[in-house]
């Protein structure tokens, strides 16, 4: 592990602990590569494991063309989900626990068997999935003012914060993933709508992309893991007192309060 990777990992860890955003790593080091950024992410995840936290899944980000265009990239990214990121459906998040949170609605896949790339397809994902449920992901950035490029968000565990699972476990065979409609409400007002096809055309394709990407690092998706497959619409900023509810056709709803 190079000194550079350790140093940048420390900078992000400090921002997380102090709740004070740091400057973008890419503004300090314009040569920082996305591969190096994944090693920075893994360095901080390893530290958290050593502190007793447990990996319970993965999240996929930048699955929409709009977000990819915004950051000038042509593929998604991913981060790790840890056991201390879970919030119960209808539960609360203390605003002191986050820096600059935003809320996204997505479909979560719960796996029944391992997915190890490369060359996996959406069909492989469907066969490996136990069930799906609706989810809210609370994205957060340790980079000040969300001034991020791809390497910044990757290093920062893909801007992960918390997540909430809700609804009812639903077998994929019972529904068409691409056509699942979603409405996102903030304090009772409609703020966003989306559909399964918004995530790379099909959320199962996102999970296949992730398993194939992880193969580059000799990692896999394991049975029992939760996979957040990507936002179905734009992220909405959250402040103290806000309540968010996402309702999905066929699979139920999920909510959280700040």
Protein Blocks (a to p, Z undefined) as FASTA:
>chain_A
ZZklmmmmmmmmmmmmnopacddfklmmmmbcfklmmmmmmmmmmmmmmnopacfbdcde
hkbfklmmmnopabdcdddddfklpccehiacdfklpmbdcdddddddddfbdcddehia
fklmmmmpmbdcddddddddfbghhiacfklmmmnooopabdcdehjdddfklpcfklmc
cdddeehiafbdcdfklngoiaklmmmmmmmmmmmnopacdehiacdebjfbdcddddeh
iacddddehiapcdddZZ
